[in-house]
Amino acid sequence: MNIKAQLLVMIAATCWGMLGMFSRPLTAAGMSVVDLAASRNMAAAVCFVLLLLVLDKEKLKIKIKDIWIFVCMGLFGLAVTSMLYFVTINLTSLSVASILLYIFPYLVMLQSAVIFKEKITIQKVSALLIAFTGCVLTVGFDRTEVPLLGILTGLSAALFLSVYTIFGKFALKKYDPLTVSVYPVIMAGVLLVPFCDFQNIIYLAHGPNSILPNLIALVIFITVIPTMCFMKGLSKLEPSRVSIISFVEIIAAAIVGIVVFSEMLSITRIFGMTLIFIALIILNLHRHKKDLVK
């Protein structure tokens, strides 16, 4: 078991779970979700490029024939996923959107079995089912009527997020994790530029209640650091294992909600978070049983 790689994925998921801590003040200040996604990716792209120029310029080199991989990761995995997820939140609720998004580990497992011939084991399926149950209990489930369009956008977001993971694993067979981290972010930023209101972003950044500190934190701690950690972990682990470990994001988001936004801590939530931890333990138990699919 590659414990270091798993810890890197957990760090990435924890950072992403803190998204609400920085994004809520930004949207409350007047940033649209498109402006938020665009500025986040463009600023992160600049950080990545500067980092690689200092560390290793060679890692900025990619083959022309492989550009389509990074375009797909940036367009579908980052830009489209973000937009669909925010639309789902507006159509349903945060809890329903989170549950729909976390269908993506199932999709990753199925795609990995087909594309990478990865084995679907009883251990992985058990861990995934327990983690998903923990997810539902942790975020709660809004019993109000969920519109069909909200379900479709939520499932589409999950599908495109799985594409990011699968294409990322494919790219990592050819390139360094830093290279695979930077180009999808660049592509997402470039693709979102036409829809971005720069005048509004500049005004908010230099206004009396500057959003700049939150925006910088969003770029560094919620984008640059977790993306590097995720890709480094993905380079050493199976995509399905990585997607299951990513449920840690739900725990982090719940803790942020409780500590920062004074959300209620219930027995159900505690049980849900405990189930996710149990799933991670099961995922790391030595496997003795036969595979479901070979």
C-alpha positions as a printed Julia matrix, in Angstrom:
294×3 Matrix{Float64}:
   0.0     0.0     0.0
   1.37    3.43   -0.94
   0.53    5.33    2.26
   2.29    8.51    1.13
   0.24    8.66   -2.07
  -3.0     8.08   -0.12
  -2.08   10.86    2.31
  -1.5    13.21   -0.63
  -4.99   12.45   -1.97
  -6.42   13.0     1.52
  -4.67   16.38    1.73
  -6.12   17.32   -1.66
  -9.62   16.23   -0.64
  -9.34   18.1     2.68
  -8.33   21.3     0.88
 -11.23   20.97   -1.57
 -13.55   20.38    1.37
 -12.64   23.86    2.65
 -13.85   25.48   -0.58
 -16.93   26.96    1.07
 -14.8    28.81    3.62
 -13.37   31.0     0.86
 -15.98   30.84   -1.9
 -18.97   31.9     0.19
 -17.49   35.34    1.1
 -16.56   35.84   -2.57
 -20.05   35.08   -3.91
 -21.56   37.13   -1.07
 -19.38   40.07   -2.17
 -20.85   39.91   -5.67
 -18.73   37.47   -7.69
 -20.66   35.24  -10.05
 -19.85   31.54  -10.16
 -18.36   32.01  -13.65
 -16.11   34.83  -12.42
 -15.12   32.7    -9.46
 -14.22   29.68  -11.59
 -12.43   31.74  -14.24
 -10.34   33.87  -11.87
  -9.48   30.83   -9.77
  -8.19   28.85  -12.74
  -6.41   31.74  -14.46
  -4.57   32.81  -11.3
  -3.71   29.18  -10.49
  -2.36   28.73  -14.03
  -0.01   31.7   -13.54
   1.18   30.23  -10.22
   1.81   26.83  -11.81
   3.75   28.29  -14.74
   5.94   30.42  -12.46
   6.53   27.41  -10.21
   7.64   25.23  -13.11
   9.83   27.98  -14.55
  11.68   28.01  -11.24
  11.74   24.26  -10.57
  12.02   22.65  -13.99
  11.22   24.31  -17.32
  11.32   20.93  -19.06
   8.07   19.98  -17.32
   6.29   22.67  -19.35
   6.97   20.77  -22.55
   4.21   18.58  -23.98
   3.69   16.96  -27.36
   1.26   18.58  -29.79
  -0.54   15.28  -30.26
  -1.33   15.15  -26.51
  -2.91   18.61  -26.22
  -6.38   17.1   -26.63
  -5.93   15.21  -23.33
  -5.38   18.43  -21.39
  -8.14   20.24  -23.29
 -10.59   17.51  -22.22
  -9.38   17.67  -18.62
  -9.63   21.46  -18.52
 -12.88   21.8   -20.46
 -14.9    18.91  -19.05
 -13.09   18.0   -15.84
 -12.71   21.54  -14.48
 -14.74   24.18  -16.35
 -17.9    22.22  -17.23
 -17.91   20.3   -13.93
 -17.77   23.55  -11.93
 -20.58   25.15  -13.93
 -22.83   22.08  -13.76
 -22.23   21.7   -10.03
 -23.15   25.32   -9.3
 -26.25   25.0   -11.5
 -27.23   21.86   -9.57
 -26.86   23.73   -6.26
 -29.18   26.46   -7.59
 -31.75   23.95   -8.84
 -31.71   21.64   -5.81
 -29.71   22.16   -2.61
 -26.11   21.8    -1.43
 -26.79   18.39    0.13
 -28.49   16.95   -2.96
 -25.77   18.39   -5.22
 -23.04   16.81   -3.06
 -24.71   13.4    -3.11
 -25.2    13.51   -6.89
 -21.58   14.63   -7.44
 -20.27   11.72   -5.39
 -21.71    9.25   -7.84
 -18.4     9.89   -9.63
 -16.4     7.19   -7.77
 -18.77    4.55   -9.18
 -18.19    5.95  -12.67
 -14.42    6.01  -12.12
 -14.45    2.39  -10.99
 -16.41    1.26  -14.05
 -14.31    3.3   -16.49
 -11.06    2.11  -14.88
 -12.16   -1.5   -15.3
 -12.81   -0.94  -19.01
  -9.91    1.37  -19.89
  -7.11    0.28  -17.54
  -8.3    -3.29  -16.9
  -8.41   -2.46  -13.21
  -9.91   -5.19  -11.04
 -13.22   -4.53   -9.3
 -12.85   -6.23   -5.94
 -15.24   -6.93   -3.08
 -13.0    -4.75   -0.94
 -13.37   -1.71   -3.24
 -17.12   -2.14   -3.74
 -17.68   -2.5     0.03
 -15.57    0.57    0.79
 -17.39    2.57   -1.89
 -20.87    1.62   -0.67
 -19.99    2.4     2.96
 -18.33    5.71    2.0
 -21.31    6.78   -0.11
 -23.7     5.93    2.75
 -21.5     8.0     5.01
 -21.65   10.83    2.48
 -25.46   10.82    2.46
 -25.63   10.8     6.28
 -22.98   13.51    6.64
 -24.43   16.05    4.2
 -28.04   15.09    4.91
 -30.73   14.66    2.3
 -33.19   17.35    1.38
 -36.6    15.67    1.22
 -38.1    18.43   -0.93
 -38.96   17.59   -4.51
 -35.87   17.47   -6.71
 -36.43   18.64  -10.31
 -35.37   16.33  -13.12
 -33.07   19.0   -14.59
 -31.24   19.25  -11.25
 -30.7    15.49  -11.2
 -29.41   15.54  -14.78
 -26.97   18.41  -14.17
 -25.75   16.76  -10.96
 -25.14   13.41  -12.64
 -23.47   15.18  -15.57
 -21.12   16.94  -13.14
 -20.25   13.55  -11.65
 -19.59   12.13  -15.11
 -17.27   14.96  -16.12
 -15.44   14.81  -12.79
 -14.77   11.12  -13.44
 -13.4    12.14  -16.86
 -10.88   14.41  -15.11
  -9.64   11.49  -13.0
  -9.48    9.0   -15.88
  -7.81   11.38  -18.31
  -5.46   12.45  -15.53
  -4.34    8.86  -15.01
  -3.88    8.47  -18.75
  -1.75   11.66  -18.94
   0.34   10.56  -15.95
   1.55    7.58  -17.95
   3.37   10.07  -20.2
   4.01   13.17  -18.09
   5.12   14.31  -14.63
   2.38   15.1   -12.05
   3.33   18.8   -12.15
   2.85   18.88  -15.93
  -0.53   17.17  -15.6
  -1.48   19.65  -12.88
  -0.75   22.81  -14.81
  -2.18   22.33  -18.32
  -5.81   21.45  -17.45
  -5.93   24.54  -15.23
  -4.53   26.68  -18.06
  -7.1    25.24  -20.49
  -9.98   25.83  -18.05
  -8.87   29.41  -17.45
  -8.57   30.17  -21.17
 -11.94   28.6   -21.97
 -13.71   30.61  -19.23
 -12.14   33.98  -20.15
 -14.89   34.97  -22.67
 -17.56   34.55  -19.96
 -15.67   36.44  -17.24
 -16.52   39.95  -16.0
 -13.01   41.32  -15.37
 -14.31   44.79  -14.52
 -16.37   43.39  -11.66
 -13.48   41.26  -10.37
 -11.06   44.23  -10.4
 -13.63   46.44   -8.66
 -14.24   43.86   -5.92
 -10.52   43.23   -5.48
  -9.73   46.92   -4.96
 -12.98   47.98   -3.31
 -13.48   48.97    0.34
 -14.12   45.35    1.31
 -11.39   43.77   -0.8
 -11.91   40.14   -1.82
  -8.22   39.77   -2.66
  -7.17   37.84    0.5
  -9.97   35.3     0.0
  -9.2    35.01   -3.7
  -5.49   34.41   -3.06
  -6.33   31.77   -0.45
  -8.76   30.12   -2.9
  -6.05   29.95   -5.56
  -3.2    28.72   -3.34
  -4.91   26.45   -0.82
  -7.96   25.26   -2.75
  -6.47   24.99   -6.24
  -2.68   24.9    -6.59
  -1.69   22.79   -3.57
  -4.52   20.22   -3.74
  -4.19   19.79   -7.53
  -0.48   18.96   -7.17
  -1.17   16.59   -4.27
  -4.02   14.88   -6.14
  -2.0    14.29   -9.3
   1.01   13.04   -7.36
  -1.22   10.6    -5.49
  -3.04    9.55   -8.67
   0.3     8.78  -10.32
   0.92    6.07   -7.69
  -2.6     4.72   -7.11
  -5.48    3.16   -9.02
  -8.14    5.72  -10.1
 -10.92    3.87   -8.25
  -8.92    3.89   -5.0
  -8.24    7.61   -5.41
 -11.93    8.38   -6.0
 -12.95    6.53   -2.83
 -10.3     8.31   -0.75
 -11.73   11.58   -2.1
 -14.76   11.1     0.18
 -12.55   12.74    2.82
 -13.67   15.99    1.16
 -17.16   15.44    2.59
 -15.74   15.2     6.13
 -13.66   18.35    5.66
 -16.64   20.26    4.26
 -18.82   19.14    7.18
 -16.21   20.24    9.74
 -15.87   23.63    8.02
 -19.65   24.02    8.1
 -19.77   23.21   11.83
 -16.74   25.26   12.93
 -16.91   28.25   10.55
 -20.6    28.54    9.66
 -22.06   27.23   12.95
 -23.94   24.38   11.29
 -25.49   21.74   13.52
 -23.44   18.71   14.61
 -25.85   15.78   14.87
 -25.5    12.12   15.74
 -26.35   11.29   12.12
 -23.48   13.46   10.89
 -21.03   11.91   13.32
 -22.11    8.43   12.22
 -21.77    9.42    8.55
 -18.22   10.72    9.02
 -17.36    7.59   10.98
 -18.57    5.43    8.08
 -16.26    7.27    5.68
 -13.32    6.58    8.01
 -14.35    2.91    8.18
 -14.44    2.79    4.37
 -10.86    4.08    4.23
  -9.79    1.41    6.7
 -11.5    -1.31    4.65
  -9.8     0.03    1.53
  -6.42   -0.55    3.17
  -7.05   -4.01    4.59
  -5.02   -6.77    2.98
  -7.23   -8.46    0.4
  -7.72  -12.2     0.74
 -10.95  -12.67   -1.18
 -11.27  -13.28   -4.89
 -11.99  -10.41   -7.24
 -15.53   -9.84   -8.47
 -14.21   -9.03  -11.92
 -10.86  -10.25  -13.24
